[in-house]
Amino acid sequence: MAVVGVLVIAALVWIGRARNAVPMALTVAPSIAVLPLVNMTPAAGGDYLSDGLTEELITALAKVPFLHVCARTSAWVYKGKAADVRDIGRALGVSSVLEGSVQQTGRRLRVTVQLIDARNGYHLWSEQYDRTLDDSFALQDDITRAIVAALTTQFAGHNLVAPPARPAVKPDAYLLYLQGRYAWHERTAESLHRAVRAFEQALAIDSTYAAAYAGLADVYVVLPIYEAVPEATAYTRAIGAARHALALDSTLAGPHAALGEVYQRLYDWDAALVEFRRALALNPSDATVHQWYGKCLAEHGALVDGEAEVRQALALDPLSAVTGYNLGQILFWEHRYADAERALHATLAVRPTFYQAHTILGLIAAADNRPRDAIAELRRVVESERQRVSDDVALLAYGYAVAGVRDTAATLLHGVVSDTAHAAVSAADAAIAYMALGQTDTAFMWFSRAVETHDSDLEAFIQSPTVAGLTEDRRFAALRAAMHE
C-alpha cells in the first residue's frame, strides 16, 4: 500500500507541474480534503453508506463560504491507499485532511472522524458519534459544525460559518438515495439503471425528496454515453427530473448543471450558459459545474474563458481525468499543441486507462503533421476496452487517411458505416474520416446527419484544427448556423 501511495503522490506532483493549475505549496487559507470514510461494516455492500456519508460531508462543507474543499474525484484516489497526510496536503493543496470510518450494526451507526493539520500531521480534532440511521442528517450537520469550529480556531480572521441544518428526510429514502449515488458513480449502463431504481424507490417513500429527483436528472444526462438509448427520451426525462428537483428546492445547484449539460448537447449554448451560471451562483465550489461551464464556453467559441473555467475545475479537483482531458482538448483547439500534450500526458499519469486522452493526442499529432504518431495514438483507443468501438475505428480511419494509407482507411471506414453498422457510429467521426480521404461532399452529408442527431462529437470538432481544411467551404458556415438554430 505504501508503494501505491508514493506512486500516487509522484503522479500528483507531475500533473501539477504539467498543468500549472494545481497549487503544490500548502495554502494559508482554510482548505480541506475529505478522504473516503473507511467501511468497517462486516456485511458486503456497505461501501454505499461510507462513500455516501463522505460525499454528503464534501457537499455540506462546500457550502461554507471562504473554505476551499477538494472535490470528490481527487479525494477518491486515496480510497484504500496508504499515504502520509502531509503528502496528501501538498499534493492537493489543502491545509487540512479529514479521515475516519463508518460502522453499521442494524440501524445503529458508529462514525469516527479526525481532522488533521496537513502541514505537520498533528490532530486538530477528533470525535466518535454513536447514532441511529434516523439521525443521519443531524449527524452530518454535527460533524460539519465541528469541522468549521476547528478550522475557525486554526485560521483566525476567516469568517467561516457552517451551513444551516437541512430538513430531515425519511431514513429509508435517504439510504436508497445513497445507494443511487453509489451506483451513479460506477458509471456503467447496468449501474445507471440500478441508480434509477434506487432513486425512484426513494421517491416512492418520500415524494418531496428533491435530491432524489436531482439524482434522476444526473443519470439521464449521462445514460446515452453508456447505452444506446434514444437521446431525446433520456434528455426529456433529465429535464423533467431537474425541474421537479428545483420546484422542491430552488437552492440546489446540481439540477441547474444537469439542465445546462442537456441544453449544451442539444446545441442550445445560450440556455446552457444561463443554467451553468445559475449553478455556480448557488455553489461556486462545484468542480464539475466549472468543468461543464468551461467546455460549454469553449464550444461556444470563447476559448480563453473556457480554458480559465476548466483550470478552475482542476484547482478544485486536480485528479479528474475528464477535466484534464477537457483542458487538453481546449488547448488543442487553441493550437497550443505542446501544452495540450503535456496536460493529456499528465492525466494519463494519474489514470492510465483513460483512453479518451489518446484520442486527442492522435488528433494533435495529425494536425501537427506527425501521421505515424496519430495512427499509434488512435490505435491505442481502438485496442482499449471501450463500448463505442465504431467511433474509435472511424477516427483510426481518419488517422490512416491523414497518413496517406488510403486503402486501409477506406476499409476501416466502410466497416463502420455499412448498412448493418452505421447506426452505431458517430456521424461526426465518420465525416472527419471522409474529409481526410478527400470526399468532401460525403463528409458534409455526414456532418449534416451529425447536426440532425445532435451528435456530441460534432461539438468536439467544430472549434478544432481538425476541420481547418473545411472552414473556407460555404457549407461549413451553414453547418455552424444549423447548430445554433
N, C-alpha and C positions, 0 to 999 in steps of 0.2 A: 504493500500500500504506500509506503514512504516513497518508493521509486516513482510510482504513478504521480504522487503529489509533486515531486520535484519536476517531473516532465510537464505537468500542467503549468507550474509556475514559470518554467522556461518558455513555454509557448506563449504565456501571457505577456512576458517581457518582450518577446519578438513581435507579437501583434500590436502592442502599444507603440513600439518604435516605428513599425511599418506604417501605421495609420496616423501617427502623431495626433491621436484623438483621445487616448486613454491616459489619465493622469497617473504617472508612475510614482510621484512623490506623495506622501500622505497629506491629505488636505487638512487645513487648520479649522475648517468649518465642520459642524456636526454632520456626520455621514455614517451610514451603516449598511452592512450586508447581512441579510438573514439567511443563514445556511439551512439546508433542508433538515427539519427535525428528524431524529432517528426513530424509526418504528421499533418499539420494544414489545409490541404485542405478539405473543407466540402464534396466534392463528394467521393463516395465509391470507393475503389480500388486504392487510391492514395499512398498506402504504397510502391508500387514498386518503386516510384520515390524517396521518402525519404530514403528507405532502399538502393536503388541503389546508390544514391549520397554518402551515408555513406560508402558503400563498396568501391566505387571508391576513396574516400579520404584515406581509410585504405591502398589501393593498392598503391596510389601515395606516401604516407608517408613511406611505407615500402621500397621504393627505395632510401630513404635518408640514406647515409652511417652514421654509428655510432648512429642512432636513433632506439631505441627498440620500436616496435609497437605491442601492444597486438592484437592478431588475432580476426577475426570476431566472432567465436563461443563464446568466453568468453565475448566479448562486448555485444552480443545479449542477454545474460542472464538478462541484466538490462533493456531491452526494456519494457516500460510501468511500470517500478517499481521505487518506491521512495527509494533512498539510499543516504547517505551522501557521497559527493565526496571524503572526506578523507578516509572513509571506503573502497570505491572502489579502491583508490590508494593503500592502504595497502593490500587489498585482491589480486589485480592483479599485485602488484609490480611495479607500474608506478609512475612517479613523476608529471605527468600532465594528465588532462582529458579534452577532447573536447566534448561539448554538444551543441545542437541547435535545430532548427526547419526549416521546409520547407513548404511554402505555394504556391500553383499554382493557378493562375487565368487566364484561357485561355492559352495563350502561354507565359505568364509572370510568373517569379519566384521571390519569396522573400525568401532568405536564411539568417537566423540569427544564428551566431555561437559565442561561447565564450570559451576561453581557460582558465582553472582553475588550479592553483597550488594545487596538491593533498596533499601536506604536511600541508597546512594551510587553504585551502579553498578560498584563495584570487584570484581575477580575474587577469590574466596576459594580456589578450587582448580580445576584442570583436568587432564585426562588423556586419553590416546588408548590404546585397547585393540585389539590385533590378536589375534583368537581364531578358532576354528572353531565351526561350529554345534553340534558335540558339547559345547562348553564354555559353551553359552548360560546355563545356570543358574549356573555358577561365575562367569561374567562379571557377571551381575546381582548376585550376592552381593558381589563385589568392589566394584562401584560403590556399592552400598548402604552397605557398611562405610566406604568413603572419604568419602561424604557425611556420615555420622554423625560420623566423626572430625573433619571440618572444622567441622561445626556445634557440636561439643563444645568445640572451641578458641574459636569465636566467642562462645559463650554459656557462659561459665564458671559452674559452680554447678548446671547442669542435668545430671541423670544420664541421658544418652542412651546406650542400649545397642542395638546392631544385632541384628536377629532372627537366630536360628540358621540355618545353611545348610540349604537344602532338599534332600531326596533327589533325585538325578538322575532325569530322565525320558528315555526314548529320543528322540533328536533329531528324528526324522521325526514321531513322535507329537506332540512339542511344537510343531513348525511347523504341523501340522494343527490343533492346539488354537488357535494364534494366528489362523489363517485363520477358524476358527469364531467366535472372539470378534469379529473384524473384521466378519464378516457379521452377527452378532447386533446389533452397534451400528448397522448400517444401517437396521434396523427396517422392513423390507418383508416381505410374505409370501414373495417369492422368496428374499430374503437369509436369512430364517429357515430355509427349507428347505436352503439351502446350508450354514448353520451346523450343522444336524442331521447332514448328510452328513459334514462335516469332523470333528465330534466323534465320530461313530460310526467313522470311519476311524481316528481317533487311538486309540480303544479297541480296534480290531481289531489294532493294533500293540502296544498296551500296555493290557491289560485291567485293570490295577491303577491306572490314571491317574484319581485322584479328581477332579481339576479338570475333566476332560472330562465326567464324569458331572454335575458341578455345572453345566457349560455346557448340557448337555441339559435339565436341570431349568429353567434360566432361559429357554430357548427355549420350552418347552412352557407355561410360565406366561404368556408374552405372546402366543403364537401365536393364541389366539382373538380377540385385539383386532385382528389384522391380516388374518385369514382366517376365513371361515365354516366352521370345523371344529367337530365335537362337543366341547363343553367338557368333558364327562365323560371322554372319551378323552384329551384333552390334559392334564387335571389328574391323571388316573391315571398317565400317563407321567411327569409332573413329580414326583409324589410318589415314584414308584419310582426315578427317577434321583437325586433328592435323598437318599433313604435309602441307595442304593448308595454315593454320594459320602461320606456320613458314616460308613458302615461301614468305608470305606477310610481316611478321615482325619477324625477327630472334632474336629479343631481348625478346620475350615473354617466360616466364618460364613455364606457365601453360600447353601448348601443349607438352612440353618435359615430364612433370609429368604425363600427360594423357597417353603418349606412354609408359612410364615406368610401369604404372599400368596395361596396357593391356599386355605388354610383361611378366610381373610377373604372370598374370593369365594364360598365355599360357605356363608357366613354363620355360620361357627363361630368367632366372635370370640375366645372364651376360648382355644381352641387356637392361634389366630393370635398372640395376645398372648404366649403362652408361647414360641413359636418366635422371635418378634421379639426378645424379651428375651434368649434364648439367643444369638442372632446378635450383639446389641450387647455382651453379655458377652465374646464372642470377638473382636469388632472394634468398639470404641466410636467409631472414626473413620469408619465407613461411612455416608456421607450418604444413600444410598438406603435403608438399613435405618431410619435415623431418620425419613425421609420416610414409608415404608410404615407404620412403627410409629405415627407421629403420625396418619396417615389412619385407621388401624385404631382408635386410641383415640377419635378424634372420631366415627367412625361407631358406636362402642360407647356414645357419649353423653358421654365425658369430653372436652369441647370445649377446655377450658383446657389440660389436659395435652397434648392432641393438637396444639394450636397451638404449645406450647413445643417439642415434638419437631420439628415442621416448621421452626420457626425455627432450631433447632439444625442441621437438614439444610441450611438456607440459609447458615448461617455456614460450613459446610464446603464447600458447593457453590453459591456465590451466583448463578451464571448458569443454574441448572437451571430450564428453563421449566416442567417438570412440577411441581417443588416450589413454584415461585412460584404456579402455578395452584392447588395444594392449599392454600397459605396463604390465597389469596383466597377459596377455597371455604369454608374453616373460618370465616374472618371473616364471611362471608355467613351461615353457619349461626348465628353469634353475634349476628346482626342489626347488625353493625358495617359498614354499607353503604359509608360513605366510606372506611374503612380497607381494605375488601376491594377497592374500585375502584382505590385507589392501588397496591395490591400487584399487581393484574392489569395495570394500565397499565404498571407498571414491568417486568413480564415481557414485555409486547408491545414495549417499547422496545428490549429486547435481542434478542428473537426475534419479529419482526412477523408471521411466518407461523403462529404458534401460535394457531390459531383457537379452540381449546377455551376460551381465556380469554374470547373474545367470548360463548360460551355462558353462562358465569357472569355476565358483565356484563349480558346480556339478562335473566337471571333476577332479578338485583338490581334492574334498572330496573322490571321487572314488580311486584316486591314493594314497591318504593318509589313506586308509582303514577305511573310515567313510561312509559306504554304505547308512545308513539312511539319512545322510545329503545330499549325492549325489542325492538320489531319490527326496528329498524335493526341492532341487535347480532346478533340471531338470523338475520337475512337474510345478514349477512356470513358466518356459518358455512355456510349452505346454498350460498352462491356460491363458497366456498373449494373447493380440490381435496381432498376427503376421501372416504374409502371408505364411511363409514356415513351416506350421504345420507338414507336413510329416517328415521333417528333425528333428524337435523337438521331435516328437514321437519316431523316431528311436533312438535318444540319450537317451530318457527316458527308452526305452527297454534296452539299454546298462546299465543304472543305476540299473534296476531291475536284470539284469543278473549278475552284479558285486555283488549284494546283495544276490545272490543265489535263487531269486524268478524266477525260470526259466520258469514256465508256463505263468506267466504274461508277462515276457519279450518276449517269443516266440509269444504270441497272439498279442501283440502290433506290433512286427516286421512284422509278417505276414500281418497285416492290411495295412502296408505302402509299402510292396514290392510285393503285389499281382499284377496280370496281368493288372488290371484296374488302379492301382495307382503307379506302380514302376517308371514310367517316371518322377514323380514329386519329388521323394525322392533323397536326396544326396547319391550317391553311396558310398562315404567315410563314411557317418554316418551309413549306413546300414552295411558296412564292420566292423566298430567298434563294433556294436551290435553282429554280428555273431562271432567276435573274442571273446567277453566276454562270449558267450554261448559255447565256445569251438569248434565251427565249423570252423576250421582254413581254410580248403580248400575253403569253401563257402566265407569266409571273403576275401581271396585273389582273388577270382573271382570278387567280388565287388570292391576290390581295383584296379584291372586291368580296370574295367569299369570306375572308377574314373579318371584314367590316360587318358583313351581314350577321355573322355568328358571334360578334364581339370577342374575337379571339384575343386572349390576354397576351399572347406572344407578339401580336402586332404592336402593342404598346411598347414592348421592349426594343422594337426595331425602328420605330418612327423617328426617334431622335438620334439613331445610331449611325456611325460611319459606314456600317454595313450597306446602307441603302444610298450612299453618296452618289453612286453612278446613276441613280434614277431621279434625283432631285430636279433636274432640268426638264424632265418629261412633264408635259402639261397634265398628264393623268395622275402624277404624284400629288400635285396641288389639289386636284379633285378628290383624291383619296383622303387627304388630310381634312378637307372640308366635310366629307361624308362622315368622318369620325366625330365631328363636332355638331352634327345636325341634331 
